[in-house]
């Protein structure tokens, strides 16, 4: 005869297994997984610019080819906007991508031309991620 303890143990294992499956399905991919199109475990500048281009296009709500401070939604400060733009108080796609490249280089602490999960976890990496997401 099966003991009550064994039945409870089996039930607990089943609940834990189901919870793990649900968690795995609901968890978001890491930043590296989201942007690493060649699946090498890192994000290179081309991958970052591809993601940034998609983000730029989504943020450009009025479809005028530029992003103003409101459309940028906190991704850059007023000071950063002033430094990156051509003095029209907006960023066009080339200016946005130049800022991405600047932030990418700052995040690439080891200078290998890629950023990994640890580098994306730094303040410079998080600043880059704000432009990619």
Secondary structure, 3 states (H helix, E strand, C coil): CCCHHHHHHHHHHHHHHHHHHHHHHHCCCCHHHHHCCCCCCCEEHHHHHHHHHHHHHHHCCCCCCEECHHHHCCCCCHHHHHHHCCCCCCEEHHHHHHHHHHHHHHHCCCCCCEECHHHHCCHHHHHHHHHHC
